Amino acid sequence: MTLDELRVGETFSAQVVDNLSRTQIVQYAGASGDYNPLHSDEVYATQVAGYRSIFAHGMLTMGLTGKVLTDAFGAERIASFGVRFVDQVWPGDTLDVTATVVALRQEGERRLADLDLKTTNQDGVEVMSGRASVRLDSPSNQS
């Protein structure tokens, strides 16, 4: 399929992480500089904050969700990307993302596809929802 063949209602799905590890969560803390103990200190997360465990950074989940967009369209085609955090992502979770084309539109010289995004865990629980727009024309067309 080419970008010209894209249609409203089409979906793209992918598993973006299988069995998220505590190590991956801590590595993300180091990469992002976000050292909130909710994401790395089991004692703090459980005994002080009252959670069942440490949990993933919301932005880690957003980044994993964005993989569906970059794999399908390329990073240079993403015009906008926003999300709403719905539920925690825990160590051991497996995340699947579905992107659905909800509109094809023209904005000046730019041709765009608008997508709804839904990220769910292995139990089918939605952990993130979002919206993105991707360019269907050449990204070098900066009009």
C-alpha positions as CSV (number, residue, x, y, z in Angstrom):
1,M,0.0,0.0,0.0
2,T,1.2,3.5,-0.8
3,L,0.3,6.7,1.0
4,D,-2.0,7.6,-1.9
5,E,-4.0,4.4,-1.3
6,L,-4.6,5.2,2.4
7,R,-8.4,5.2,3.3
8,V,-10.5,6.3,6.2
9,G,-11.2,3.4,8.5
10,E,-7.9,1.6,7.8
11,T,-6.0,0.4,10.9
12,F,-2.4,-0.3,11.7
13,S,-1.6,-2.5,14.7
14,A,1.6,-3.6,16.3
15,Q,2.9,-5.0,19.6
16,V,5.3,-2.4,20.8
17,V,6.7,-4.2,23.8
18,D,6.5,-7.7,25.1
19,N,6.9,-8.2,28.9
20,L,8.1,-4.8,29.8
21,S,11.0,-5.2,32.2
22,R,12.0,-3.2,35.3
23,T,15.3,-2.7,33.6
24,Q,13.7,-1.1,30.6
25,I,11.8,1.3,32.9
26,V,15.0,2.2,34.8
27,Q,16.9,2.6,31.5
28,Y,14.2,5.0,30.3
29,A,14.6,7.0,33.6
30,G,18.3,7.4,32.8
31,A,17.7,8.3,29.1
32,S,15.0,10.9,30.0
33,G,16.5,12.2,33.2
34,D,13.2,11.5,35.0
35,Y,14.3,9.8,38.3
36,N,10.9,10.0,40.1
37,P,11.1,7.1,42.6
38,L,7.7,5.9,41.5
39,H,9.4,4.4,38.5
40,S,12.5,2.9,40.1
41,D,12.2,2.5,43.9
42,E,9.9,-0.4,44.8
43,V,9.8,0.5,48.5
44,Y,8.9,4.1,47.8
45,A,6.3,3.1,45.2
46,T,4.6,0.5,47.4
47,Q,5.0,1.6,51.0
48,V,5.1,5.4,50.6
49,A,2.9,6.0,47.6
50,G,0.6,3.0,47.9
51,Y,1.0,1.5,44.4
52,R,1.3,-2.2,43.8
53,S,4.8,-1.8,42.2
54,I,6.9,0.7,40.3
55,F,5.3,1.6,37.0
56,A,6.5,2.9,33.6
57,H,6.8,6.6,32.8
58,G,3.9,8.0,30.8
59,M,6.3,9.3,28.2
60,L,7.8,5.8,27.9
61,T,4.4,4.5,26.9
62,M,3.9,7.5,24.6
63,G,7.2,6.8,22.9
64,L,6.4,3.1,22.5
65,T,3.0,4.1,21.0
66,G,4.7,6.4,18.6
67,K,6.6,3.5,17.1
68,V,3.5,2.5,15.2
69,L,3.5,5.9,13.5
70,T,7.2,5.9,12.7
71,D,7.1,2.4,11.4
72,A,4.1,3.1,9.2
73,F,4.9,6.6,8.0
74,G,8.4,7.6,9.1
75,A,9.3,10.1,11.8
76,E,9.7,12.9,9.3
77,R,6.0,12.7,8.3
78,I,4.5,13.1,11.8
79,A,2.9,16.5,11.9
80,S,1.3,16.2,15.4
81,F,1.0,13.6,18.1
82,G,-0.8,13.9,21.5
83,V,-2.0,11.4,24.0
84,R,-4.0,11.0,27.2
85,F,-2.7,8.7,29.9
86,V,-5.5,6.4,30.9
87,D,-3.9,3.7,33.2
88,Q,-0.5,2.7,34.6
89,V,1.8,0.4,32.7
90,W,3.4,-2.2,35.0
91,P,6.5,-4.3,34.7
92,G,5.5,-7.4,32.8
93,D,3.0,-5.7,30.6
94,T,2.8,-6.3,26.9
95,L,1.5,-3.4,24.9
96,D,-0.4,-3.4,21.6
97,V,-1.2,-0.2,19.6
98,T,-3.9,0.3,17.1
99,A,-3.9,3.4,14.9
100,T,-7.1,4.1,12.9
101,V,-7.4,6.6,10.0
102,V,-10.3,8.8,10.9
103,A,-9.9,11.6,8.3
104,L,-8.0,12.5,5.2
105,R,-7.7,16.3,4.7
106,Q,-6.0,19.1,2.9
107,E,-4.4,21.9,4.9
108,G,-3.1,24.5,2.5
109,E,-0.5,22.6,0.4
110,R,-0.3,19.8,2.8
111,R,-2.2,16.5,2.6
112,L,-2.7,15.0,6.0
113,A,-4.2,11.8,7.6
114,D,-5.6,12.1,11.1
115,L,-5.4,8.9,13.2
116,D,-6.9,7.8,16.5
117,L,-4.5,5.8,18.7
118,K,-5.3,3.2,21.3
119,T,-2.7,1.4,23.4
120,T,-3.8,-1.6,25.4
121,N,-2.1,-4.1,27.7
122,Q,-2.2,-7.9,27.5
123,D,-5.6,-7.9,29.4
124,G,-7.2,-5.6,26.8
125,V,-7.1,-2.6,29.3
126,E,-6.6,0.7,27.6
127,V,-3.6,2.4,29.0
128,M,-3.3,5.3,26.6
129,S,-5.4,7.0,23.9
130,G,-4.3,9.6,21.5
131,R,-4.5,11.4,18.2
132,A,-1.9,12.0,15.5
133,S,-1.7,13.7,12.1
134,V,0.8,12.5,9.5
135,R,1.8,14.1,6.2
136,L,0.9,12.2,3.1
137,D,2.8,14.7,0.8
138,S,6.5,15.1,0.8
139,P,7.8,16.3,4.1
140,S,10.2,18.6,2.2
141,N,7.0,20.5,1.1
142,Q,7.0,23.0,4.0
143,S,4.0,25.1,2.8
